[in-house]
Amino acid sequence: MAPSALQGVYNTIFRKNYIFLSVVFVSAFGMEIAFDNASNSVWNTVNKGRQWKDLKHKYMESDDE
């Protein structure tokens, strides 16, 4: 990065502590949501056909009976 870009990042984010902490917490919250969604997607792909949501129709009684 160019020195002027680094200076801009410093002046925008790192200069004031409350802004820096806000950026850290918002970034952590966003990364947690992204990681959870990615983990759930991988889990559902690997275990497709073995989860209750996939097998429920075989074991639940219908209301018509």
PyMOL Python script that loads the backbone (N, CA, C, O; Angstrom):
from pymol import cmd

cmd.read_pdbstr("""\
ATOM      1  N   MET A   1       0.837  -1.185   0.000  1.00  0.00           N
ATOM      2  CA  MET A   1       0.000   0.000   0.000  1.00  0.00           C
ATOM      3  C   MET A   1       0.877   1.243   0.000  1.00  0.00           C
ATOM      4  O   MET A   1       1.979   1.251   0.549  1.00  0.00           O
ATOM      5  N   ALA A   2       0.375   2.260  -0.611  1.00  0.00           N
ATOM      6  CA  ALA A   2       1.109   3.516  -0.663  1.00  0.00           C
ATOM      7  C   ALA A   2       1.075   4.192   0.708  1.00  0.00           C
ATOM      8  O   ALA A   2       0.136   4.003   1.480  1.00  0.00           O
ATOM      9  N   PRO A   3       2.103   4.975   0.998  1.00  0.00           N
ATOM     10  CA  PRO A   3       2.136   5.660   2.298  1.00  0.00           C
ATOM     11  C   PRO A   3       0.901   6.522   2.559  1.00  0.00           C
ATOM     12  O   PRO A   3       0.442   6.612   3.698  1.00  0.00           O
ATOM     13  N   SER A   4       0.362   7.151   1.524  1.00  0.00           N
ATOM     14  CA  SER A   4      -0.828   7.983   1.736  1.00  0.00           C
ATOM     15  C   SER A   4      -2.043   7.123   2.090  1.00  0.00           C
ATOM     16  O   SER A   4      -2.895   7.543   2.873  1.00  0.00           O
ATOM     17  N   ALA A   5      -2.124   5.918   1.514  1.00  0.00           N
ATOM     18  CA  ALA A   5      -3.225   5.016   1.846  1.00  0.00           C
ATOM     19  C   ALA A   5      -3.098   4.536   3.285  1.00  0.00           C
ATOM     20  O   ALA A   5      -4.092   4.459   4.006  1.00  0.00           O
ATOM     21  N   LEU A   6      -1.885   4.215   3.701  1.00  0.00           N
ATOM     22  CA  LEU A   6      -1.668   3.800   5.087  1.00  0.00           C
ATOM     23  C   LEU A   6      -1.985   4.934   6.058  1.00  0.00           C
ATOM     24  O   LEU A   6      -2.541   4.705   7.132  1.00  0.00           O
ATOM     25  N   GLN A   7      -1.635   6.126   5.682  1.00  0.00           N
ATOM     26  CA  GLN A   7      -1.942   7.291   6.522  1.00  0.00           C
ATOM     27  C   GLN A   7      -3.454   7.474   6.629  1.00  0.00           C
ATOM     28  O   GLN A   7      -3.967   7.816   7.695  1.00  0.00           O
ATOM     29  N   GLY A   8      -4.159   7.247   5.537  1.00  0.00           N
ATOM     30  CA  GLY A   8      -5.619   7.353   5.562  1.00  0.00           C
ATOM     31  C   GLY A   8      -6.256   6.295   6.441  1.00  0.00           C
ATOM     32  O   GLY A   8      -7.202   6.582   7.176  1.00  0.00           O
ATOM     33  N   VAL A   9      -5.743   5.067   6.373  1.00  0.00           N
ATOM     34  CA  VAL A   9      -6.255   3.996   7.236  1.00  0.00           C
ATOM     35  C   VAL A   9      -5.978   4.337   8.695  1.00  0.00           C
ATOM     36  O   VAL A   9      -6.841   4.154   9.554  1.00  0.00           O
ATOM     37  N   TYR A  10      -4.793   4.824   8.971  1.00  0.00           N
ATOM     38  CA  TYR A  10      -4.453   5.198  10.348  1.00  0.00           C
ATOM     39  C   TYR A  10      -5.383   6.294  10.853  1.00  0.00           C
ATOM     40  O   TYR A  10      -5.911   6.200  11.961  1.00  0.00           O
ATOM     41  N   ASN A  11      -5.583   7.328  10.047  1.00  0.00           N
ATOM     42  CA  ASN A  11      -6.423   8.448  10.479  1.00  0.00           C
ATOM     43  C   ASN A  11      -7.887   8.044  10.627  1.00  0.00           C
ATOM     44  O   ASN A  11      -8.608   8.613  11.446  1.00  0.00           O
ATOM     45  N   THR A  12      -8.326   7.065   9.840  1.00  0.00           N
ATOM     46  CA  THR A  12      -9.728   6.656   9.884  1.00  0.00           C
ATOM     47  C   THR A  12     -10.002   5.658  10.994  1.00  0.00           C
ATOM     48  O   THR A  12     -11.010   5.786  11.689  1.00  0.00           O
ATOM     49  N   ILE A  13      -9.138   4.666  11.183  1.00  0.00           N
ATOM     50  CA  ILE A  13      -9.446   3.544  12.078  1.00  0.00           C
ATOM     51  C   ILE A  13      -8.622   3.566  13.361  1.00  0.00           C
ATOM     52  O   ILE A  13      -9.188   3.463  14.450  1.00  0.00           O
ATOM     53  N   PHE A  14      -7.341   3.694  13.264  1.00  0.00           N
ATOM     54  CA  PHE A  14      -6.458   3.459  14.409  1.00  0.00           C
ATOM     55  C   PHE A  14      -6.231   4.678  15.303  1.00  0.00           C
ATOM     56  O   PHE A  14      -5.727   4.537  16.417  1.00  0.00           O
ATOM     57  N   ARG A  15      -6.585   5.836  14.847  1.00  0.00           N
ATOM     58  CA  ARG A  15      -6.255   7.035  15.615  1.00  0.00           C
ATOM     59  C   ARG A  15      -7.081   7.150  16.896  1.00  0.00           C
ATOM     60  O   ARG A  15      -6.565   7.560  17.936  1.00  0.00           O
ATOM     61  N   LYS A  16      -8.359   6.790  16.819  1.00  0.00           N
ATOM     62  CA  LYS A  16      -9.233   6.887  17.993  1.00  0.00           C
ATOM     63  C   LYS A  16      -9.574   5.485  18.471  1.00  0.00           C
ATOM     64  O   LYS A  16      -9.971   4.625  17.685  1.00  0.00           O
ATOM     65  N   ASN A  17      -9.416   5.270  19.753  1.00  0.00           N
ATOM     66  CA  ASN A  17      -9.577   3.943  20.329  1.00  0.00           C
ATOM     67  C   ASN A  17     -10.999   3.415  20.166  1.00  0.00           C
ATOM     68  O   ASN A  17     -11.173   2.237  19.857  1.00  0.00           O
ATOM     69  N   TYR A  18     -12.011   4.241  20.361  1.00  0.00           N
ATOM     70  CA  TYR A  18     -13.381   3.752  20.270  1.00  0.00           C
ATOM     71  C   TYR A  18     -13.740   3.335  18.844  1.00  0.00           C
ATOM     72  O   TYR A  18     -14.531   2.409  18.662  1.00  0.00           O
ATOM     73  N   ILE A  19     -13.189   3.983  17.850  1.00  0.00           N
ATOM     74  CA  ILE A  19     -13.436   3.571  16.462  1.00  0.00           C
ATOM     75  C   ILE A  19     -12.726   2.253  16.184  1.00  0.00           C
ATOM     76  O   ILE A  19     -13.295   1.361  15.555  1.00  0.00           O
ATOM     77  N   PHE A  20     -11.490   2.127  16.648  1.00  0.00           N
ATOM     78  CA  PHE A  20     -10.740   0.885  16.457  1.00  0.00           C
ATOM     79  C   PHE A  20     -11.462  -0.290  17.106  1.00  0.00           C
ATOM     80  O   PHE A  20     -11.599  -1.346  16.488  1.00  0.00           O
ATOM     81  N   LEU A  21     -11.924  -0.121  18.342  1.00  0.00           N
ATOM     82  CA  LEU A  21     -12.643  -1.199  19.022  1.00  0.00           C
ATOM     83  C   LEU A  21     -13.963  -1.517  18.328  1.00  0.00           C
ATOM     84  O   LEU A  21     -14.358  -2.680  18.246  1.00  0.00           O
ATOM     85  N   SER A  22     -14.636  -0.504  17.836  1.00  0.00           N
ATOM     86  CA  SER A  22     -15.881  -0.737  17.094  1.00  0.00           C
ATOM     87  C   SER A  22     -15.621  -1.557  15.841  1.00  0.00           C
ATOM     88  O   SER A  22     -16.375  -2.480  15.536  1.00  0.00           O
ATOM     89  N   VAL A  23     -14.568  -1.230  15.120  1.00  0.00           N
ATOM     90  CA  VAL A  23     -14.215  -1.984  13.913  1.00  0.00           C
ATOM     91  C   VAL A  23     -13.872  -3.425  14.268  1.00  0.00           C
ATOM     92  O   VAL A  23     -14.269  -4.347  13.556  1.00  0.00           O
ATOM     93  N   VAL A  24     -13.146  -3.629  15.351  1.00  0.00           N
ATOM     94  CA  VAL A  24     -12.778  -4.982  15.779  1.00  0.00           C
ATOM     95  C   VAL A  24     -14.021  -5.795  16.110  1.00  0.00           C
ATOM     96  O   VAL A  24     -14.156  -6.927  15.646  1.00  0.00           O
ATOM     97  N   PHE A  25     -14.936  -5.236  16.908  1.00  0.00           N
ATOM     98  CA  PHE A  25     -16.122  -5.984  17.317  1.00  0.00           C
ATOM     99  C   PHE A  25     -17.076  -6.238  16.154  1.00  0.00           C
ATOM    100  O   PHE A  25     -17.631  -7.331  16.047  1.00  0.00           O
ATOM    101  N   VAL A  26     -17.274  -5.266  15.292  1.00  0.00           N
ATOM    102  CA  VAL A  26     -18.152  -5.462  14.130  1.00  0.00           C
ATOM    103  C   VAL A  26     -17.547  -6.494  13.186  1.00  0.00           C
ATOM    104  O   VAL A  26     -18.269  -7.331  12.644  1.00  0.00           O
ATOM    105  N   SER A  27     -16.242  -6.446  12.984  1.00  0.00           N
ATOM    106  CA  SER A  27     -15.574  -7.432  12.127  1.00  0.00           C
ATOM    107  C   SER A  27     -15.665  -8.831  12.724  1.00  0.00           C
ATOM    108  O   SER A  27     -15.906  -9.799  12.002  1.00  0.00           O
ATOM    109  N   ALA A  28     -15.476  -8.946  14.029  1.00  0.00           N
ATOM    110  CA  ALA A  28     -15.572 -10.257  14.686  1.00  0.00           C
ATOM    111  C   ALA A  28     -16.981 -10.810  14.577  1.00  0.00           C
ATOM    112  O   ALA A  28     -17.157 -12.002  14.324  1.00  0.00           O
ATOM    113  N   PHE A  29     -17.981  -9.973  14.761  1.00  0.00           N
ATOM    114  CA  PHE A  29     -19.369 -10.407  14.643  1.00  0.00           C
ATOM    115  C   PHE A  29     -19.665 -10.885  13.222  1.00  0.00           C
ATOM    116  O   PHE A  29     -20.297 -11.925  13.034  1.00  0.00           O
ATOM    117  N   GLY A  30     -19.213 -10.134  12.230  1.00  0.00           N
ATOM    118  CA  GLY A  30     -19.417 -10.527  10.838  1.00  0.00           C
ATOM    119  C   GLY A  30     -18.698 -11.819  10.483  1.00  0.00           C
ATOM    120  O   GLY A  30     -19.246 -12.665   9.775  1.00  0.00           O
ATOM    121  N   MET A  31     -17.481 -11.973  10.970  1.00  0.00           N
ATOM    122  CA  MET A  31     -16.729 -13.201  10.697  1.00  0.00           C
ATOM    123  C   MET A  31     -17.362 -14.404  11.385  1.00  0.00           C
ATOM    124  O   MET A  31     -17.335 -15.510  10.845  1.00  0.00           O
ATOM    125  N   GLU A  32     -17.934 -14.199  12.572  1.00  0.00           N
ATOM    126  CA  GLU A  32     -18.615 -15.294  13.267  1.00  0.00           C
ATOM    127  C   GLU A  32     -19.816 -15.777  12.458  1.00  0.00           C
ATOM    128  O   GLU A  32     -20.027 -16.981  12.317  1.00  0.00           O
ATOM    129  N   ILE A  33     -20.593 -14.851  11.933  1.00  0.00           N
ATOM    130  CA  ILE A  33     -21.751 -15.226  11.118  1.00  0.00           C
ATOM    131  C   ILE A  33     -21.298 -15.954   9.862  1.00  0.00           C
ATOM    132  O   ILE A  33     -21.878 -16.979   9.503  1.00  0.00           O
ATOM    133  N   ALA A  34     -20.278 -15.448   9.192  1.00  0.00           N
ATOM    134  CA  ALA A  34     -19.781 -16.083   7.971  1.00  0.00           C
ATOM    135  C   ALA A  34     -19.230 -17.477   8.258  1.00  0.00           C
ATOM    136  O   ALA A  34     -19.494 -18.410   7.500  1.00  0.00           O
ATOM    137  N   PHE A  35     -18.473 -17.632   9.333  1.00  0.00           N
ATOM    138  CA  PHE A  35     -17.900 -18.934   9.686  1.00  0.00           C
ATOM    139  C   PHE A  35     -18.992 -19.928  10.046  1.00  0.00           C
ATOM    140  O   PHE A  35     -18.929 -21.088   9.636  1.00  0.00           O
ATOM    141  N   ASP A  36     -20.004 -19.490  10.812  1.00  0.00           N
ATOM    142  CA  ASP A  36     -21.108 -20.379  11.177  1.00  0.00           C
ATOM    143  C   ASP A  36     -21.870 -20.846   9.942  1.00  0.00           C
ATOM    144  O   ASP A  36     -22.200 -22.026   9.826  1.00  0.00           O
ATOM    145  N   ASN A  37     -22.149 -19.935   9.026  1.00  0.00           N
ATOM    146  CA  ASN A  37     -22.866 -20.316   7.804  1.00  0.00           C
ATOM    147  C   ASN A  37     -22.044 -21.275   6.952  1.00  0.00           C
ATOM    148  O   ASN A  37     -22.586 -22.238   6.407  1.00  0.00           O
ATOM    149  N   ALA A  38     -20.755 -21.026   6.832  1.00  0.00           N
ATOM    150  CA  ALA A  38     -19.890 -21.914   6.053  1.00  0.00           C
ATOM    151  C   ALA A  38     -19.793 -23.286   6.707  1.00  0.00           C
ATOM    152  O   ALA A  38     -19.844 -24.304   6.018  1.00  0.00           O
ATOM    153  N   SER A  39     -19.653 -23.322   8.030  1.00  0.00           N
ATOM    154  CA  SER A  39     -19.572 -24.604   8.745  1.00  0.00           C
ATOM    155  C   SER A  39     -20.861 -25.396   8.601  1.00  0.00           C
ATOM    156  O   SER A  39     -20.820 -26.603   8.364  1.00  0.00           O
ATOM    157  N   ASN A  40     -21.996 -24.739   8.738  1.00  0.00           N
ATOM    158  CA  ASN A  40     -23.282 -25.425   8.581  1.00  0.00           C
ATOM    159  C   ASN A  40     -23.465 -25.944   7.164  1.00  0.00           C
ATOM    160  O   ASN A  40     -24.008 -27.030   6.968  1.00  0.00           O
ATOM    161  N   SER A  41     -23.023 -25.191   6.192  1.00  0.00           N
ATOM    162  CA  SER A  41     -23.130 -25.626   4.803  1.00  0.00           C
ATOM    163  C   SER A  41     -22.284 -26.869   4.545  1.00  0.00           C
ATOM    164  O   SER A  41     -22.745 -27.812   3.901  1.00  0.00           O
ATOM    165  N   VAL A  42     -21.057 -26.874   5.041  1.00  0.00           N
ATOM    166  CA  VAL A  42     -20.186 -28.043   4.881  1.00  0.00           C
ATOM    167  C   VAL A  42     -20.784 -29.240   5.607  1.00  0.00           C
ATOM    168  O   VAL A  42     -20.803 -30.341   5.058  1.00  0.00           O
ATOM    169  N   TRP A  43     -21.274 -29.051   6.829  1.00  0.00           N
ATOM    170  CA  TRP A  43     -21.863 -30.139   7.616  1.00  0.00           C
ATOM    171  C   TRP A  43     -23.069 -30.735   6.890  1.00  0.00           C
ATOM    172  O   TRP A  43     -23.197 -31.955   6.792  1.00  0.00           O
ATOM    173  N   ASN A  44     -23.950 -29.874   6.384  1.00  0.00           N
ATOM    174  CA  ASN A  44     -25.139 -30.357   5.683  1.00  0.00           C
ATOM    175  C   ASN A  44     -24.784 -31.076   4.389  1.00  0.00           C
ATOM    176  O   ASN A  44     -25.466 -32.029   4.012  1.00  0.00           O
ATOM    177  N   THR A  45     -23.743 -30.646   3.709  1.00  0.00           N
ATOM    178  CA  THR A  45     -23.316 -31.309   2.480  1.00  0.00           C
ATOM    179  C   THR A  45     -22.727 -32.684   2.776  1.00  0.00           C
ATOM    180  O   THR A  45     -23.044 -33.652   2.086  1.00  0.00           O
ATOM    181  N   VAL A  46     -21.887 -32.778   3.779  1.00  0.00           N
ATOM    182  CA  VAL A  46     -21.240 -34.048   4.123  1.00  0.00           C
ATOM    183  C   VAL A  46     -22.258 -35.053   4.650  1.00  0.00           C
ATOM    184  O   VAL A  46     -22.148 -36.245   4.360  1.00  0.00           O
ATOM    185  N   ASN A  47     -23.242 -34.599   5.414  1.00  0.00           N
ATOM    186  CA  ASN A  47     -24.201 -35.490   6.062  1.00  0.00           C
ATOM    187  C   ASN A  47     -25.565 -35.515   5.375  1.00  0.00           C
ATOM    188  O   ASN A  47     -26.570 -35.823   6.016  1.00  0.00           O
ATOM    189  N   LYS A  48     -25.612 -35.203   4.103  1.00  0.00           N
ATOM    190  CA  LYS A  48     -26.880 -35.198   3.374  1.00  0.00           C
ATOM    191  C   LYS A  48     -27.471 -36.609   3.356  1.00  0.00           C
ATOM    192  O   LYS A  48     -26.788 -37.577   3.022  1.00  0.00           O
ATOM    193  N   GLY A  49     -28.747 -36.705   3.720  1.00  0.00           N
ATOM    194  CA  GLY A  49     -29.431 -37.983   3.755  1.00  0.00           C
ATOM    195  C   GLY A  49     -29.342 -38.698   5.084  1.00  0.00           C
ATOM    196  O   GLY A  49     -29.978 -39.736   5.261  1.00  0.00           O
ATOM    197  N   ARG A  50     -28.577 -38.179   6.020  1.00  0.00           N
ATOM    198  CA  ARG A  50     -28.410 -38.818   7.325  1.00  0.00           C
ATOM    199  C   ARG A  50     -28.965 -37.978   8.471  1.00  0.00           C
ATOM    200  O   ARG A  50     -28.878 -38.384   9.630  1.00  0.00           O
ATOM    201  N   GLN A  51     -29.521 -36.838   8.170  1.00  0.00           N
ATOM    202  CA  GLN A  51     -30.018 -35.953   9.213  1.00  0.00           C
ATOM    203  C   GLN A  51     -31.530 -36.100   9.357  1.00  0.00           C
ATOM    204  O   GLN A  51     -32.209 -36.576   8.447  1.00  0.00           O
ATOM    205  N   TRP A  52     -32.046 -35.686  10.511  1.00  0.00           N
ATOM    206  CA  TRP A  52     -33.468 -35.818  10.796  1.00  0.00           C
ATOM    207  C   TRP A  52     -34.311 -35.098   9.758  1.00  0.00           C
ATOM    208  O   TRP A  52     -35.365 -35.600   9.366  1.00  0.00           O
ATOM    209  N   LYS A  53     -33.870 -33.936   9.309  1.00  0.00           N
ATOM    210  CA  LYS A  53     -34.653 -33.193   8.320  1.00  0.00           C
ATOM    211  C   LYS A  53     -34.783 -33.967   7.008  1.00  0.00           C
ATOM    212  O   LYS A  53     -35.736 -33.748   6.261  1.00  0.00           O
ATOM    213  N   ASP A  54     -33.846 -34.866   6.718  1.00  0.00           N
ATOM    214  CA  ASP A  54     -33.912 -35.680   5.505  1.00  0.00           C
ATOM    215  C   ASP A  54     -34.699 -36.966   5.720  1.00  0.00           C
ATOM    216  O   ASP A  54     -35.232 -37.524   4.760  1.00  0.00           O
ATOM    217  N   LEU A  55     -34.786 -37.451   6.960  1.00  0.00           N
ATOM    218  CA  LEU A  55     -35.422 -38.736   7.256  1.00  0.00           C
ATOM    219  C   LEU A  55     -36.796 -38.598   7.906  1.00  0.00           C
ATOM    220  O   LEU A  55     -37.493 -39.598   8.082  1.00  0.00           O
ATOM    221  N   LYS A  56     -37.188 -37.409   8.257  1.00  0.00           N
ATOM    222  CA  LYS A  56     -38.412 -37.193   9.016  1.00  0.00           C
ATOM    223  C   LYS A  56     -39.641 -37.749   8.308  1.00  0.00           C
ATOM    224  O   LYS A  56     -40.516 -38.320   8.959  1.00  0.00           O
ATOM    225  N   HIS A  57     -39.723 -37.596   7.002  1.00  0.00           N
ATOM    226  CA  HIS A  57     -40.912 -38.039   6.272  1.00  0.00           C
ATOM    227  C   HIS A  57     -41.093 -39.557   6.323  1.00  0.00           C
ATOM    228  O   HIS A  57     -42.207 -40.044   6.131  1.00  0.00           O
ATOM    229  N   LYS A  58     -40.034 -40.305   6.574  1.00  0.00           N
ATOM    230  CA  LYS A  58     -40.143 -41.765   6.656  1.00  0.00           C
ATOM    231  C   LYS A  58     -40.753 -42.224   7.976  1.00  0.00           C
ATOM    232  O   LYS A  58     -41.394 -43.274   8.024  1.00  0.00           O
ATOM    233  N   TYR A  59     -40.564 -41.459   9.042  1.00  0.00           N
ATOM    234  CA  TYR A  59     -40.946 -41.897  10.375  1.00  0.00           C
ATOM    235  C   TYR A  59     -42.157 -41.166  10.961  1.00  0.00           C
ATOM    236  O   TYR A  59     -42.740 -41.626  11.943  1.00  0.00           O
ATOM    237  N   MET A  60     -42.526 -40.065  10.384  1.00  0.00           N
ATOM    238  CA  MET A  60     -43.661 -39.307  10.904  1.00  0.00           C
ATOM    239  C   MET A  60     -44.956 -39.867  10.326  1.00  0.00           C
ATOM    240  O   MET A  60     -45.026 -40.198   9.143  1.00  0.00           O
ATOM    241  N   GLU A  61     -45.974 -39.969  11.167  1.00  0.00           N
ATOM    242  CA  GLU A  61     -47.278 -40.414  10.696  1.00  0.00           C
ATOM    243  C   GLU A  61     -47.986 -39.238  10.052  1.00  0.00           C
ATOM    244  O   GLU A  61     -47.898 -38.105  10.526  1.00  0.00           O
ATOM    245  N   SER A  62     -48.676 -39.515   8.984  1.00  0.00           N
ATOM    246  CA  SER A  62     -49.403 -38.439   8.325  1.00  0.00           C
ATOM    247  C   SER A  62     -50.705 -38.168   9.071  1.00  0.00           C
ATOM    248  O   SER A  62     -51.188 -39.032   9.803  1.00  0.00           O
ATOM    249  N   ASP A  63     -51.272 -36.988   8.896  1.00  0.00           N
ATOM    250  CA  ASP A  63     -52.504 -36.603   9.576  1.00  0.00           C
ATOM    251  C   ASP A  63     -53.728 -37.253   8.939  1.00  0.00           C
ATOM    252  O   ASP A  63     -54.803 -37.235   9.537  1.00  0.00           O
ATOM    253  N   ASP A  64     -53.597 -37.824   7.750  1.00  0.00           N
ATOM    254  CA  ASP A  64     -54.722 -38.430   7.040  1.00  0.00           C
ATOM    255  C   ASP A  64     -55.165 -39.736   7.678  1.00  0.00           C
ATOM    256  O   ASP A  64     -56.323 -40.121   7.520  1.00  0.00           O
ATOM    257  N   GLU A  65     -54.310 -40.415   8.374  1.00  0.00           N
ATOM    258  CA  GLU A  65     -54.638 -41.735   8.925  1.00  0.00           C
ATOM    259  C   GLU A  65     -55.457 -41.644  10.176  1.00  0.00           C
ATOM    260  O   GLU A  65     -55.812 -42.670  10.757  1.00  0.00           O
TER     261      GLU A  65
END
""", "prot")
cmd.dss("prot")
cmd.show_as("cartoon", "prot")
cmd.util.cbc("prot")
cmd.orient("prot")
